[in-house]
Amino acid sequence: MAEPAITITLATWNGMRWLPACLESVAAQTLDDFELLLLDDASTDDTPGYLAQVAAGDDRIRLR
C-alpha cells in the first residue's frame, strides 16, 4: 500500500461537542488521498468511543 499524500493529525480532549462536524469536514474534502491520525488525550466524555467507531469504519483513519 502506498503512503498517503498527506497526514492530518487531530489531537483532542473531551472534544465530543466538536468532533462530528470536524470529521465530516475532513471527509468532505476533495482530496481523498490522506490518512487521519486521531490522538485522544484521556478524554472522560464520549470521545474515545466515538473515535473508535469512526476509525473502525474508515481505513484511512487511525486512532492512537
Secondary structure, DSSP 8 states (H G I E B T S, - for coil): ----SEEEEEEESS-TTTHHHHHHHHHTSS---EEEEEEE---SSSHHHHHHHHHHT-TTEEE-
